[in-house]
Every structure is written in structure tokens, then in C-alpha cells.
Amino acid sequence: MTDSPAAVFGPMDELLPIDPKAAIAKFLVDMRLASARPWRVWNKILTEALVECALPVQARRQILDLQPVEDYFFAAMTAVQACRIREMFPFSVAEALMRELALQIDPAVGRDDSAVSNLAFITLGRIRKARAAENFRDHDQAVEAVLERIGVGLNSATAGIMDSLPMRHRLAEPLALAAPMWWDSFAGIYAVDAPVLKPLPRRIDSAQPNTGDRRSTRGPQAAVAPKSFSFAAWFKTIAPNPDRPRPD
């Protein structure tokens, strides 16, 4: 959110009420807009790094073209911003917002699986763990999560990208420069009303594997239980309880 009323005129005297679902919808729309340009820069840096590794064209295509790398970048950028939720809001409000994030982030990029939500919440967990160890390089944690997900560290020719501190800094820079302090601006305008959450039915992912392009399509699809743990499905089965320790 740029050039918001709060940023221009300061905090509003009366905050506007908003529910968690609408708040996350606004957040994801703005993240999609904010990630477009840095994604192009980030993708160019990664492509150049893969070329310098003398990676064969077919192997490079398996990393860049056969995986939803742009969606993973969006997940990383969203996770970096979503870290502020638990810092800024009371427990019940934060739980409601995180639950909505788990439910909405995959459809926000046109996916009908949990590929983006899984990576986003894995990244959130890594950032929190790093912060607990006095490591506040959130963008580096996000970049590392994406590189691991697309298999950069598994190929001996490209493993050097994971170990190169200058290259990691180059890949983290687009995230650091492009991502605004979204939730700070939001909190100067809106007050989130968090209703009591009720458990929802567990989502059943289709039989198509998570690693490919799972853009939503029309028509019937065979449904089977997901083979891997789904953060989105997990969030659907829990309700906030102030007496329960927060999950890591």
C-alpha cells in the first residue's frame, strides 16, 4: 500500500472496521501488484546465475520453466510481509488473519492446490526461527526457501548459488527493496474485527501432483487425500484458543 491516507496525513482519528477475510484479500491484491516488477528482476538474476553455472539447457528448463517459480516468489514476498501480523495484532486477530491467508493465498495466484500456501508458511516458520536466533535477515530466509523448493541446492552444478553469500544478497535485494511495510500502513487506517472461528471441512486436493502448474481449470477432477502436509488444510481444522500455546 503506497501513498495511503495514513502515510500522507498520519493515523486516522477513527479507524475503519474491516473483517479478516477482506483484510487479507486487500493484502494479497497489493502483494500481487508489488511483486510484479521485483519478480522480473529476481528471475533475471537467477537465470544469469544458472547460465554462469554452465547448467545444460534442459536442466535449466526444469528449474525455471517446469516449476511455478513466479508463484514461489510471490509466496516468499508475502511471507516476509506477513511476519508483521503476529507482531502487530492481538492473538485472536492474528489467528484469524493467518487463517484467511492460508485459505486465500493459493486462489490469489489462480492455483487449486497448496503449493503456494505450503511454501509461504514454511518461510514464515523459518523466519521466526531465525529471529529467535537473533538473525533478522528475513529476505535471505525467504530466498533460501525458494531456492531449496526449486531444487537449486540438489544439483552439484548449481549448489554454489546456495553457498554464495554475494549471490544470496543479490537475490534478496529485489525483495528487500520492493516490499513495502504494508501492515504498518494498514493499521493506520483499519481496525480488524475478528469473529470467533469455527473449524471448516478439510480440503481435498486433486490427484494432480503439487510440483507442476496447478492453475485452476474448469471441469470435474478426481479427488484424493493430499499426500503431503498442507498448512492451508491444517489452518482449516483449528480454532483460536488464547489458552493454547501459539504454534511455531
Buried (B, 14 or more C-beta within 10 A) or exposed (E): BEEBEBBEEEEBEEBEEBBBBBBBBBBBEBBBEBBEEBBEBBBEBBEEBBEEBEBEEEBBEBBBEEBBBBBBBBBBBBBBBBBBBBEBBEBBBBBBBBBBBBBBBBEBBEBBBBBBBBBBBBBBBBBBEBBEEEEEBBBBBBBBBBBBBBBBBEBEBBBBBBEEEEBBBBBBBBBBEBBBEBBBBBBBBBEBEBEEBEEBEEBEBBEBEBBEBBEEEEEEEEEEEBEEEBBBBBBBEBEBEEEEEEEE
